[in-house]
Amino acid sequence: MNETKNTNKKAIKIAVTNQKGGVGKTTTVMNIGAALAINKRRVLLVDCDPQHHLSNWFGFEPDGKPTTSDIIFSVVTNQKINYSNCIRHNENENIDYIPSINVLAGMLGIIAADNNSSNVILRIFEDDYFNNNYDYIIFDCQTALDLLVTNVLKACDKLIIPVQADLLSYDGVEQMTETFMRVKNDTDIRKYLIGLLVTMYQTNTKHSATIYNALRESYGDLVFNTYISFRTETKNAVGFHRSSVADSKSVVGAQYIEVAHKIMEVCENA
C-alpha cells in the first residue's frame, strides 16, 4: 500500500457510472486510479460489477480472500470482517483494489433484506479503516441502475459520468444525473458531479466533435476540457493487465493524467 500521508480527513469516494454500457467506465476507473497513484495519492478501486471487468483487468484469480460480495454479506448479517484482508495490491500500478466475482449478482436480495438497505455500501466504506488508509476510493459500477448501484451512488461524495462521443450516450446523461440527485435527495448536481468525461473521441470525424460541443453547450464547465481518444492502445493495455497511464508514451495515458489533475483540483480544494 502507498504510504503517502492522507491530506484529507476522509477518503473521497467517487462513483464512475453511466446507464449505457460500452462507454469506457472500467477503462476510466483503472486509468484515473493509476493517474492519481502517480500523483502520490493512496487509491482503492472497488469492483461493484458482477461482470468483474475491473478485476479481470488486474488479472485477478480467486484466492480465497473476501471479495465485494463477501463484504456485503458480512455487513448485512452483522458478521465481523477484517477489511485489510479484503484488499489486493497491484505492484505495477501501486493501486489497491477489492475484486468482484459472479456471485455479486446474487447480492441484490441480500441487500434488499437489510433493515437499512439503501445504505449498505455507505456503512461499509465509512469505516475508519478506509478513511485512514486511502485518499480516493473509486467504484466501478455496472450499467443497471439497481439497488447495488444506487447504494454506491448514495455512498459516494462525487460522480464522474463517462460519455462515449455518440448520440445515444449523450441522451442518457440527463437520466443519470436525475437518478443521482434522487438518490442524494438534492437538486444541486454541481455539489457532486466532477464532470462528464467524453470517451472514445475520434478526431477524424465530425460526429465526435458535434457530441462534445453539444455537451459543452448543455452542461458548460461540468464537461471535462480533456477528452479521451479512441485508440487501439487502450484494448492492448487490457490484454497486458496494465493501465494506459503506465505507458509514458501513451496518448490516452496522458489524457487521463490531465483528468486526474482536474479531479484533485475539484476534490482537494473544496
HELIX and SHEET records of a PDB file:
HELIX    1   1 LYS A   25  ILE A   38  1                                  14    
HELIX    2   2 HIS A   53  TRP A   57  1                                   5    
HELIX    3   3 THR A   68  VAL A   76  1                                   9    
HELIX    4   4 TYR A   83  CYS A   86  5                                   4    
HELIX    5   5 ASN A  102  GLY A  106  5                                   5    
HELIX    6   6 MET A  107  ALA A  112  1                                   6    
HELIX    7   7 SER A  117  ASN A  119  5                                   3    
HELIX    8   8 VAL A  120  PHE A  125  1                                   6    
HELIX    9   9 ASP A  128  ASN A  133  1                                   6    
HELIX   10  10 LEU A  147  ALA A  155  1                                   9    
HELIX   11  11 LEU A  167  LYS A  184  1                                  18    
HELIX   12  12 ILE A  189  LYS A  191  5                                   3    
HELIX   13  13 LYS A  206  TYR A  219  1                                  14    
HELIX   14  14 GLY A  220  LEU A  222  5                                   3    
HELIX   15  15 THR A  232  GLY A  239  1                                   8    
HELIX   16  16 VAL A  251  GLU A  268  1                                  18    
SHEET    1   A 7 ARG A  88  ASN A  90  0                                        
SHEET    2   A 7 ILE A  95  ILE A  98 -1                                        
SHEET    3   A 7 VAL A  43  CYS A  48  1                                        
SHEET    4   A 7 TYR A 136  CYS A 141  1                                        
SHEET    5   A 7 ILE A  12  VAL A  16  1                                        
SHEET    6   A 7 LYS A 158  GLN A 164  1                                        
SHEET    7   A 7 LEU A 193  THR A 199  1                                        
END                                                                             
